[in-house]
Amino acid sequence: MFKFSFRLLAGILLIAAGMTGCGYHLRGSVDMPEAMKNVYVFGASPQLQSQMQSIVRASKGKIVGSPNDAGVVVKVLKEDMRRRTLSIGSTGKSNESELEYYLRFQMYDNQEKPLMEEQTIEMSREFFNDQTAILAKTNEEQLIRSEMYKQVARMLLARARIAVDNQKK
């Protein structure tokens, strides 16, 4: 019994050491330089703002209330989420739908100096709209929307990191 416990403990320690050595981070966290620890987001939808806050918080940063307190300012110029029907069934109801997301933004430092040119992010997701499970499909659409906002927030932070790294050079 003692050998089994020792092997188990050794295995756990080995796995823990391997995870820290390979750059393991908590789920949802992003490795951010010091200049990105304080981010100000202007003009974003509540859904995008919420996802940005979750990711920044998981990365030991914070969304600040003023651009003067931020290392990076994200200014959303246009944001749009659209749903369109791709196919209609014999009953005249939608069988397939697509969610399209469009975001145009620019990033600045706290002195209003642009960190990069104006950029856009576009993405779309298709899903089957089963008319026999209306409630389940509504929940699925909400989940897809949430995942799209999360992915866009991660893309924004990745681009902010590139902009900050390029500014240092």
Disulfide bonds with the S-S distance in Angstrom:
none
